[in-house]
């Protein structure tokens, strides 16, 4: 069975339909993002990764989602403006989608099916904090929170998944990207 996401359709933040196969040949980091989250400063790290590796065939794809304490309430236009003005985001952003629960977008159905377990941050406390506050819900394969990251190889195969509190600049992510770019 192939782990490819190439046949999935999404819409960019301006509403234009995009088939993910248009990114074939590139290494992707797909991230569910939010502008009112404690992890929102990760936009800076994601943009830095994008700048560092894009010439080698790397893309960050941001998918705003509002499933976690309504931390992404804005319209697509408001989200795009926020990302540009606050973090200088130049990587591709997409329309707000559902990443967990009822109405889950086919992209996130595929991502969580192909990589049901996220690599955790060994020093991370996010999961225990969410559990303590009663915010950890769903099935073990579900998206935990905003800024969960999926790494996709040049053929569109989902190869790794990182927990939300694994920062973009973490060597686990950087070395995985570098390995796929070789």
Backbone torsions as a table, in degrees:
resi	resn	phi	psi	omega
1	UNK	NA	134.5	-179.7
2	UNK	-82.4	143.8	175.6
3	UNK	-97.6	23.6	-173.9
4	UNK	-80.3	141.0	177.4
5	UNK	-107.6	7.2	-172.8
6	UNK	-57.3	-30.1	-176.4
7	UNK	-86.8	3.1	-177.4
8	UNK	-85.1	135.7	177.0
9	UNK	-97.7	137.9	175.3
10	UNK	-134.6	171.8	174.6
11	UNK	-120.0	134.5	177.1
12	UNK	-70.1	175.2	-172.7
13	UNK	-66.3	-16.0	174.5
14	UNK	-91.4	-1.3	177.0
15	UNK	93.9	5.1	179.3
16	UNK	-82.0	130.8	-179.6
17	UNK	-69.2	135.6	-178.7
18	UNK	-133.4	130.0	173.0
19	UNK	-90.7	131.1	-175.4
20	UNK	-62.4	-19.4	175.8
21	UNK	-62.9	-17.0	177.2
22	UNK	-67.0	-13.4	176.8
23	UNK	-98.0	3.0	-179.9
24	UNK	-57.3	141.0	-176.6
25	UNK	95.7	-6.9	178.8
26	UNK	-116.2	152.0	171.7
27	UNK	-88.4	132.7	-175.9
28	UNK	-118.8	145.2	167.2
29	UNK	-119.9	109.4	-177.2
30	UNK	-98.3	126.7	-172.3
31	UNK	-133.8	131.7	170.4
32	UNK	-85.5	123.4	-169.6
33	UNK	-118.1	162.7	177.6
34	UNK	-155.8	145.5	-174.1
35	UNK	-94.0	-6.5	-178.6
36	UNK	-126.0	42.1	-175.6
37	UNK	-117.3	153.0	174.6
38	UNK	-60.8	-21.5	179.4
39	UNK	-92.6	-0.9	-177.7
40	UNK	-51.9	-35.4	177.2
41	UNK	-58.5	-12.3	174.9
42	UNK	-62.2	-18.5	174.7
43	UNK	-52.7	-40.1	-179.5
44	UNK	-62.1	-46.6	178.6
45	UNK	-64.7	-38.3	177.4
46	UNK	-64.0	-43.3	178.4
47	UNK	-64.5	-38.8	177.3
48	UNK	-63.6	-42.1	175.6
49	UNK	-59.2	-45.9	-179.1
50	UNK	-58.9	-47.5	179.8
51	UNK	-63.7	-39.9	-176.9
52	UNK	-67.4	-37.8	-170.8
53	UNK	-113.9	-6.9	-172.7
54	UNK	-61.7	-33.5	179.4
55	UNK	-66.3	-17.7	179.0
56	UNK	-95.6	3.0	178.5
57	UNK	99.2	38.8	-178.4
58	UNK	-119.0	141.7	176.6
59	UNK	-135.1	142.2	167.0
60	UNK	-102.1	132.8	177.3
61	UNK	-118.2	116.2	-177.8
62	UNK	-98.3	128.0	179.6
63	UNK	-121.0	98.9	177.2
64	UNK	-59.6	141.6	179.1
65	UNK	-145.8	149.5	-173.9
66	UNK	-119.3	23.3	-174.8
67	UNK	-80.1	-15.0	-171.7
68	UNK	-113.3	98.4	-178.9
69	UNK	54.3	31.3	177.7
70	UNK	50.6	45.7	-176.7
71	UNK	-85.8	4.0	173.7
72	UNK	-134.9	71.1	-175.1
73	UNK	-82.1	-14.3	-171.5
74	UNK	-70.8	166.4	171.5
75	UNK	-76.4	167.7	178.0
76	UNK	-58.1	-41.0	179.4
77	UNK	-64.6	-43.2	178.3
78	UNK	-63.5	-39.8	178.9
79	UNK	-63.1	-47.6	-179.4
80	UNK	-60.0	-44.9	179.3
81	UNK	-63.5	-42.8	178.5
82	UNK	-59.2	-48.1	-177.0
83	UNK	-63.6	-43.6	179.8
84	UNK	-66.3	-50.3	-172.6
85	UNK	-74.5	-32.1	-177.3
86	UNK	-93.9	-29.2	-175.0
87	UNK	-130.0	2.7	179.4
88	UNK	60.9	31.1	-176.1
89	UNK	-62.6	123.8	178.9
90	UNK	-117.9	-12.0	179.5
91	UNK	-73.3	158.3	-177.5
92	UNK	-61.1	130.3	175.7
93	UNK	-114.6	150.2	-176.0
94	UNK	-124.0	168.6	178.7
95	UNK	-60.5	153.3	175.9
96	UNK	-61.9	133.5	-179.7
97	UNK	-133.5	172.0	174.7
98	UNK	-95.7	123.5	-177.3
99	UNK	-105.8	-8.5	-177.7
100	UNK	-152.8	137.9	174.4
101	UNK	88.7	-159.1	-176.6
102	UNK	-60.4	131.9	179.7
103	UNK	82.4	13.0	-179.5
104	UNK	-54.0	131.5	-179.3
105	UNK	-64.4	144.1	178.7
106	UNK	-54.1	-31.0	177.9
107	UNK	-61.0	-46.5	-177.9
108	UNK	-76.9	-24.0	170.3
109	UNK	-62.0	-44.9	-179.1
110	UNK	-68.8	-48.1	-177.5
111	UNK	-57.5	-47.6	-177.4
112	UNK	-72.7	-25.4	176.5
113	UNK	-74.2	-43.4	-177.8
114	UNK	-74.5	-30.4	178.4
115	UNK	-133.6	81.4	-174.2
116	UNK	-73.5	-13.9	-176.5
117	UNK	-124.3	130.8	178.9
118	UNK	-91.2	143.0	171.3
119	UNK	-71.6	125.0	-175.6
120	UNK	-87.3	158.7	170.8
121	UNK	-81.5	117.2	-176.0
122	UNK	-57.9	-30.9	178.3
123	UNK	-98.0	3.5	-174.3
124	UNK	-70.6	145.0	179.2
125	UNK	-120.7	2.9	-175.3
126	UNK	-59.2	-50.2	-175.9
127	UNK	-60.7	-43.8	179.9
128	UNK	-68.7	-35.4	177.0
129	UNK	-64.7	-44.1	178.0
130	UNK	-62.4	-41.8	179.6
131	UNK	-64.0	-44.3	-179.8
132	UNK	-59.7	-36.5	-178.1
133	UNK	-90.0	3.3	179.1
134	UNK	73.6	24.1	-177.1
135	UNK	-104.0	0.7	178.4
136	UNK	-93.5	109.3	-175.3
137	UNK	-136.9	169.0	176.6
138	UNK	92.1	-162.6	-178.6
139	UNK	-89.5	160.2	-179.0
140	UNK	-57.6	-29.5	-178.4
141	UNK	-83.5	-10.1	-177.7
142	UNK	-66.1	157.1	173.3
143	UNK	-60.5	132.1	-177.2
144	UNK	-78.1	-45.6	-173.6
145	UNK	-166.1	-177.3	175.4
146	UNK	-61.9	150.7	174.9
147	UNK	71.9	30.3	168.1
148	UNK	-77.3	142.4	-170.9
149	UNK	-123.5	136.5	176.7
150	UNK	-119.7	129.8	178.1
151	UNK	-100.3	130.5	-175.0
152	UNK	-123.8	134.2	-178.8
153	UNK	-80.5	179.2	-174.4
154	UNK	-63.6	-17.5	179.4
155	UNK	-97.6	3.7	179.6
156	UNK	87.9	13.0	179.2
157	UNK	-88.0	132.2	179.3
158	UNK	-79.1	115.0	-171.7
159	UNK	-110.9	-23.9	179.8
160	UNK	-150.7	159.8	177.6
161	UNK	-139.9	134.0	-178.1
162	UNK	-120.2	137.5	178.4
163	UNK	-61.3	156.7	-177.9
164	UNK	-55.6	-34.1	-177.6
165	UNK	-89.6	11.1	167.0
166	UNK	-85.9	108.7	-174.1
167	UNK	-67.5	149.9	179.9
168	UNK	-53.8	-34.1	-177.8
169	UNK	-84.5	-0.6	178.2
170	UNK	-59.4	138.5	-178.5
171	UNK	-62.6	-25.8	176.8
172	UNK	-61.0	-39.9	179.3
173	UNK	-76.7	-49.1	-176.7
174	UNK	-60.1	-44.9	-178.9
175	UNK	-67.7	-33.6	176.9
176	UNK	-66.8	-42.3	177.0
177	UNK	-62.1	-48.6	-178.6
178	UNK	-60.4	-39.1	177.8
179	UNK	-62.0	-38.9	-179.7
180	UNK	-77.4	-24.7	-179.6
181	UNK	-78.4	-18.5	-178.6
182	UNK	-70.1	NA	NA
